[in-house]
């Protein structure tokens, strides 16, 4: 019995040391990347999107605290059908939060039994139904959040059918935000790139090593295109052990480093619209 207990006691410090070392390597790698840009007079631009907001929760309140403490703009992708007045009241006194349009009710209409990936605004729905929900969703969000609302559509599960994109085009002022992929949709877009949650099996923090590798990929890409913003993606309702610690470290470094700049979704959407107009020959 004594031998068994001793082996268990020794296990946690080893894991803690490994985690601390991974965190240290992450911090060093991030600072080295940013130093590279600073030495060349370049700036890495970041933006932050958090999905699935409907009401004020302790998990969301923590993110609001990070946003206010580090003065980092937070774009909350809010599900219109379930959005609550208490969330609007909590945000009334904040200066760093904007609201994005996150589907209608985050419901999957695709057929999983046939291997179809989840989507609320997918190809199985009629244009009439989707248009109705888009208009109602926009009206609700504008009513609750007024000038905080940014017409940037975030499709649940980051998937959207061309038919739904056409409906967004008809709205005139909408942009689109999904995850990493580059598409040929004729619409201004603002993508997210680094999701801090590992979704398969048990939802959990991806870990310091995976976070380092994902950021390394994006930061290396920005060495030839520094103007493209890097999108941080969080899901406050699914955060577990490690997520808060990562955000604290990441924000602490990037909020003060001279080569890092955090921008709001409103700023970046306006820029994306200008770029889109130029590429389309509209100006």
N, C-alpha and C positions, 0 to 999 in steps of 0.2 A: 504493500500500500504506500509506504514511504517513497519508494522509487518511482511509482506511477505519479504521485503528486508532484514530485520534484520536476519530472519531465514536463508536466503541464505548466508549471510556474515559469519555466525557462522559455516557453514558446512565445509568449506575448512580447517580452522585451526584444527578442530577435525580430519579430514582425514589425514592431515599432521602429526599430533601428533601420530596417529596410525601407519602411515608408518615409522616415525622415531623410534618408539618403536620396530616395527618388525625388522628394520635394526639393532638396538642395540642388540636385542635378537640373531639375526643371527651372528653378529660379536662375541658375547660372546660364542655362541655354537661352532663356528668354532675354535676359539682360545683354548677353553677347549679340543676339540678333539685333536688338534695338540699338546697341552701340554701333553696329555696322551702318545702320541707316543714319544715325546722328553724325558719324564721321563724314558722311557724304552730303550732309545738309538735307536729308530726306526725312519724311514723316510717314509712319504707318498709321493708317486711319482705322479705328475700330467702331463698331456699333453693337448694341446689346438688345436682343429680342427674347422675351420670356413668354411662353405660350400657356393657353388654357385658363386664363384668369376669368373669374366670374364674381367672386366676393372676397372680402378681406379675410385672410387666414394668417396664422402665425408664420407660416412659411413665406407667404408673400410679403408680410410686414418686414421680415428679415431682409428681403431683397430691396424693399423700399428704403430700409435703413442703409444698406450698402450704397444705393444710388445717391442718397442725400449726403452721406459721410464722405464719399470720394468725389462727389459732384460729377457723376457719370450718368448721362442720359439713359433712361430705361424705357424701352418700347414694349408695352404690355399688349399682347394679342388676346383680345377679349372675345368670348363667345357671346354674341348678342342676345340670344334667347334667354339666357340664364343670368345676364349681367344684373347686378344689384345696386341699389341706391347707396348701401353702406360703402361700397368700393368707391363710388363717385365722391362721397363725402370725405373719405380718407385722403383722396388725391387732391382735394380742393386746395389744400395748403402746401402741396409739393410744387417744386419748380423744375424737376428733372424728369418727369414722367409724361409720356405720350401714349395714346391708345390706337391700336391697330385693329382691323376688322378680321376676326378669326372665324370664318365660316358662318354657320347659323346656329346649329345645336351640337356640332361635333358628332354627327351620326354617320355611320358607314352604310352606303347603299350598294356597294359592290358585293359580288358573290364569292365569299371565301372558300366555299366548297369546290369551286372551280379554279382555285388558286389565284383569284384576283386580289390585288393589293387594295387595302382599305382607302376609301376616298368618299368624301361627302359631296363634292362637286365633280363627280366622275361621269363617264359616258353612259351610265345606265339611267340617268335622270333626264326629264324633259327640260327644255329651255325655259318654258313657262314657270315651272316650279322653282327652278334655280333663280330666275330673275326676280320672282316674288320675294324669295328669302334674302337676296342681295339687297333689295330696296328696303325691306323691313329692318334688316340688320343695320344698315347705314343710318336709318332714321332713329333707331333705338340708341345707337352709340353717340350720334350727334346730340340727341336729347339729354343723355346722361352726362356726357363729358365735354360737350361744347367745343371750345377751341383746342382742347387736347386731342381731339380726334384727328387722325392722319389717314387719308384715303389710300392705305396700303393694305392689300388683301393678302391674308395668310391662310391658304387652304389647309384644313385639317389633314394631318399625315403628310403635309407638304406635297400633295398630289392634286392635280387639276386637269380637267379635260379641255381640249381646244374650244368646245362649245361654250364652256363657262368663261374662258378667256375672252371670247367674243362679246359676251355680256358685260364683262368688265370694261372692254374697249368702248362700249356704247355709253358707259357712265361718263366718259370724257376725262376725268381727273385721276383715275385709279392707277396705282402701280401694283406690282406683284412681288411677294416675298415667299420663297420656298427654301430648299436646302441644297446647296452646292451645285446642282446640275445647271448646265447651260442649255437653254432651249431657243427655239426660233419663234416663240410667241412675240407678236408685235405689240409689246407693252413695256413700259419702263419697269425695271426690276431691281430689287435690293435683296441680295441673297444672304443666308446664314451659312456658316462653314464649320464651326467647331461646336458640336453638341457634347456636353459634359456628362451625359448619361449613357450607360450601356443598357440597351433595351431588351436584348434577348435573355431568356430565362429570368433571373431575378434582376429587377431594375436596380441599378447602383451606379456610383461614380465610376467613370472610366479608368480612373487611376492616374497618378502623376506621370508615369511613363508614357501612357497612351496620349495624355494631354500634351506632353512635350512633343511627341511625334506628329500629332495633328497640327499643332501650331507651327512646328518646323516646316511642314509642307507648305502651309499658307504663307509663312514669312519668306520662304525661299521663292515662292511665286511672285511675291511683291517686290523682289529685287529687280525684276524687269517690268513691273507695273505697280508702282507704289501707290497710285491713285485709287486702285480698287480697294474698297473697305473690307475688312475682315469681320464677319458677323459671328458674335458669340451667341449661342443658343442655350437657353435654360428652360426648365419646366418645374416651377416651384413646388407643385403638388407631388412630384415624384422624386424630390431630392432626398437622398439618404446620407449616410455617413461619408464624409469626405467632400461633399459638394460645397458646403459653407467654407470649409478651410481653403479649398481651391480658389473660390471667388475672392476671399479676403486677400490671399497672396497675389493673385493675378491683378486685382484692382490696385493694390498697394504699389505694385511695380509700375503698371502702365499709367496710373494717374499722375505720376510725378516725372517719369522719364521724358526728356526733351524730344525724343523721336516718336512718341506715342501721342495720339490725339483721339479723344472719344467724341463722336458726333451724334446728333439726334437723327431719328428716322425722317423727320420733317426736312432737315437740311439735305440729307442724302437723297430723298425722294425728289426734291426740287432739282437737284443736280442731275439725277437720272432722267428726269423729264427733259431737261435741256439737252443732254447728250442724245437722248432718243430722238428729239426733234431734229438735231443736226444730222444724225445718221440717216434719218428718213427724208432729208432734204426739205424739211418744212420751214426752215429759216435760212 
